[in-house]
């Protein structure tokens, strides 16, 4: 009897897994496909999770926004004459500066192609998420949205005391004096700190330029606001970092109005993942395994971003 129950359970499990695989394969063709023959269309693009230069999708610890997929999606929208406006629904604590910059540049090209772009900020659109939003024509945020975090951070672990306790010793052969300046096995030299600080300052200045240009604010004001702190949506509006307070539907209405769309707009989601990926995203969100969930209370956007390399190694 017990063996029979195991066989039944095995068959059911195989059917479930087979169905998920079938949905995943069938859904791969839907990732960047958009409908044709429709006018007055608004394209919806979701930017969720930590922004990385990877292909995106789901790791063990949560969803990520892959830069390459987003770039391909935005380029497809740019070349689609049926799309009149784009709404970027952003739920992200940030990520890598280079990928956020690539995506924001593509958003800028969308605007230059004549399409209206409105950023809709969800729970959080901070750091790299705000970098992207700043390129939009308008930004809509809920009063309780978390945004801002304008700044750059590089966190290097110094594990010398731990290594001494466990008897670990590193032998390094390098081609130049600075090749191992990110090593966790020794103290950083003053020269190395100066080199890295210059890099951080350069990226920070690029961030400031994007916000200053996109929000039409003096660089001095952006620097005063860009000390790394986060703001609520209502605070951000008072400071000029957000245009309007509202939800996702308000952002759709604003995009339709700016694009001159009469009547009810047609909204199509571009870059939507396969059913398998959406299932994983929903499951990890419900289980508290994605960045910013209850399993990781009190983590800042920068801390969440620093944890990503550890998640991706699993």
Beta strands, then each sheet from edge to edge (+ up, - down):
strand 1: 41-48
strand 2: 50-52
strand 3: 57-59
strand 4: 62-66
strand 5: 83-92
strand 6: 116-126
strand 7: 138-141
strand 8: 146-148
strand 9: 230-232
strand 10: 244-245
strand 11: 266-270
sheet 1: 9+ 8- 6- 5- 1- 11-
sheet 2: 2+ 4+ 3-
sheet 3: 9+ 8- 6- 7- 10-
end
